[in-house]
Amino acid sequence: MAKAKSPRSNNLPNKQVITMPEAGSIPQIRKAASPISPTPIDLEAQIRTRAYELYQERGCAPGQENEDWLRAEHEVLARNNQQQRA
């Protein structure tokens, strides 16, 4: 039978405990998104939507998800670059 371990005595010096600040107590600094350049979240949503459209155009056949995503990414980024130049 295993012998029960006794608790160790804590001879370490007292350490300071740092607590997380309450939500809202620290002001958040955010960049204002310009109306011309979409945020990364918007780009991802656009890419996801276009990749799904490509999947549907192929007859919903599985196995080419990566190709659909990369093509959609290329198309969306190219379209956004053209819009920024105009």
N, C-alpha and C positions, 0 to 999 in steps of 0.2 A: 504494500500500500504506500502511496506517495505521501511524503511528509508535507504538511501545510507550511507555506512560507509565511513568515511574520512580516508585517509591514516595515519598510525601511524608515529609518529616522531621517528626516529632512534637515540636514546640516548645511544646505545651500543658502547663500544669502538671499534675502527677499528680492524678487524681481518685479519690476514695474509691469503692470498689465496695461496694454493699450487697447482701448475700446474703439469700435467703429463709430463715427459720428452719425447722428440721426439723419434720416433722409430729409433733404430739403435744407439742412443747416449749412451746406457748402454750396455756393452758387456754381451753376454749371456754365461753362464757357463753350458756346457752340458757334460754329461758322454758319453764316446765313448762306443757304444754297442759292446760287444764282439761277435764274429761270432758264438760262441757256444750257447749263451742264446739269444733267440729272444726278441724283445721289447714287451711291453704289447700290443701295437697296432697290431703287427704281430700275437700274440697269439689270440687276439680277432678275427682277420680275419680268422685264421685257425679254431677256434671254430665255427664261423658263417658258414663257408663253410661246415664243417663236420655236423653241425646241419641241414643244408639244405639237405645234402646228406641223412641223416637219415629220414628226412621228405619225400624225394622222394622214399626211399626204402619202406616206409610204404604206398605208393600209394597216396601221397599228401593229406592224410586225416587230416583235421584240428582237433585241440583240445588237442594235446600232445606236444605243443611247448616247454613247460618247461622241460618235460622229455627229449626231443631231445637235448635241450641246455645243460642240466646237463650231459647227456651221452657223448655228444661231448666234453664238457669241460674236463671230466674225461679222455677220450681217448687222447686228444691232450696234456694235462699236463703229462700224463703217458709216452707218446711217447717222449716228450721233456726231461723229467727226465732221460729216458734211454739213450738218445743221449748225455746228459751232462756227464753221468757216463762213457760212452765208450771212 
